[in-house]
Amino acid sequence: MALLGKLDQLLAPKGLSITIAPLGAVSALLLPHPLPLLLSMFMAQIGCAAIGVLAFTILGPGLLAKCASVAACVAYMIYTGTVHPPAVSLPLLFIDGAKFHHLNFWYALYPGAAGCILLCLIQEVVLYLKENFKF
């Protein structure tokens, strides 16, 4: 998470942020259980973020968009079998966070998927160090 914080400092002058709440939960879930969660994590993050952008585009900022996006995210994850609860907060972050509105559908890839990729790389480094070095 410190690496993500440093990357966030580098992106802050451009008005972007990569430190979002679901990534803290992803890091807590990812490190103890490496590979089985990867597909469901990526599919849920990308799908729920896209649902949030779609709800904001159709319904505008407001309570109706938030409620509809959360319900659609839960239905999407159950239908696809990729249940990852932290991903449900991505639509709420997009609808409430004005700094993400200019990203439109790139929001599905940038904070959620890019953060997950960085966390997976960090996980590989941690697992490599754990297997090859004694601490």
Secondary structure, DSSP 8 states (H G I E B T S, - for coil): -HHHHHHHHHHGGGT-----HHHHHHHHHHTTS-SHHHHHHHHHHHHHHHHHHHHHHHH-SSHHHHHHHHHHHHHHHHHHT---GGGGHHHHHHHH-GGGGGGGGGGGIIIIIIHHHHHHHHHHHHHHHHHH---
